Amino acid sequence: MTRDEALHIIQSGKAPGVDLRGLDLSGCDLAGADLHEARLSQANLSGTDLSGADLRNTLLDETNLQRANLTNSNCEFAVFGGADVSGANFTGANLQRANLVGTKGHGARFDNAKMFLARPGNADLRDASFRDADITRAIFRRANLAGADLRGATGQANFENANLDGARQ
């Protein structure tokens, strides 16, 4: 599938469940797109605007989401395993039960995000911001949170063997 074909499918509202693996959709405006249950594994979404997008149950494993805008997106049950979300903005996003295992998220913003039962274990989240996020029962096991900003974050989370050097709480 080409980039133009994929954009047409997304813009026509026929993207739920569609297979977009490996596509380059970098820099696209996909704000508010309905991509629930889509397969975006190994895609390039760097710099893409996904604000307000429906990404429930979407496969985003090993996807490039560097500097992507995911503010107020619905990522419940989404799979980001091994994705690069460095510099991405998840402010106000719903990441409940999302799989973020092994993600690279240096400097990502999760401010005001809902992260109930999210699994960012083994993730590199150095200098990431979780200000005022709900991290209730999130599993940060073995995550690198050096320099992270956790001020105002609420809820009990699992930080077993996590690196919290220089983290602000």
N, C-alpha and C positions, 0 to 999 in steps of 0.2 A: 504494500500500500504506500502511496506517495504522501508527502506532507499535505499537499492540497486536498487529496481525497480524505485524509484524516480530519482536516479542519472542516471540510464540508459535512462529514458525518457528525462531528461534535456540534457544529453550529445548527444542524438540522434537528438536534435533540435525540439522535439515534445512537448515542455513544454508550449507554449503559450496557456493560458486558462485552463491549467490542475489544478485539485484540489489536493493540497499538504497540506491541513490544518492539523495542529497538529503534523507534522513530525519532527523528530530530524535530522537536516542536519547541526548540529554544526561542525565547523572546516572544512567544505568541500571547495574545490576549484571550485567555480562556476563563475570564472572570465569570462566576456563576454557572459554569458548565456542569452538566449532569454526567459525571463519569463513574457513577457507582458501579462496582463490580467489573470495571474495565481492567485490562491487562496492559500496564505501562512499564513492565519490567525492562530494565536496561535502556530506557528511553532517555533522550536528552531534553530536559525541561528547565535547563538553566535560564534564569531571568524571566521565566514565564509567569504571567499573572493568573493565578488560580484562586484569587480571593473569592470567598463565598462559594467555591465549587463544592459539589457533592462527590466526595471521594470515598464514601463508605464501602468497605470490603474491596477496595481497589488494590491491585498488586503493583507496588512501586519499588520492588526490590532491585537493588543495584542500579537505581535510576539516578541521573544527575539532576539534582534540584538546587544547585548552588544559586544563591541570591533570588530564588523564586519567592513570589508573594502568595502565601497561603493564609492570609488573615481571614478570620471568620469562616474558614473552610470546615467541612464536616468530614473528618478522617477517621471516624469510628470504625474499628476493626481493620483499618488499612494496614498493609504490610510494606514497611519501608526497609526491611532487613538489608544491610550492606549499602544502602543509598547514601549519596553525598548531599547533605542538606546544609552544608556550610554557608553561613550568611543568609539562610532562608528566614522568612518572617512568618511564624505561626501564631502571631498575636491573636488571641480570642478564638483560636481553632479548637474544635472538638477532636481530641486525640484519645478519647476513652477507648481502652482495650486495643490501642494501636500497637503493632509490633515494630519497634525501632531498634531491634537488636543489631549491634554492629554498625550502626550508622556513623557517618562522619559528619559532625555538626558543629564545627568550630565557629563560634560567634553567632550561632542561630538564635532567634528570638522566639521564646515560648511564653511571653508575658500574657497573663490572663487566660492561658490555655486550660482546658479541662483535660486532665491526664489521668483520670481514675483508671486504675489497673493497666496503665500503659506499661510497655516493657522496653525501656531504653538501656537494657543491660549490655555490657561490653561496648558501649557507644563512646565515641570520642566527642565529648560535649564541652571541650575547653572554652572558657570565656562565653559560654551560652548564657542567656538570660531567661529566668523562670519567675520573674517578678509577678507576684500576686496570682500565680498559677495554682490550680487545685491539683496537687500531686498525690492525693489520697490513694494509698496502696499501689503506687507506681513502683516498678522494680528496676532500680538503678544499679543492680548488682554488677560489680567490676567495671562500672562506667568511669570515664575520666572526666571529672567535673572541676578540674583545676581552674580557678579564677571565675567560676560560674557565679551568677547573681541569683540567689535564692530568696532575696528579701521579700517578705510578704507572702511567700508560698505557704499554702495551707495543706493540712492532712499529713498523716503518717505515711512515710514511704520507706522502702527497703534500700538502704545504702550499703549493704554488705560488701566489703572489700572495694568500695568505690574510692577514687582519689578525689578528696575534697580540699586539697591544698589551695589556700588562698580564696576559697569560695566565700562569698558574703551571704550571711544568713540573718 
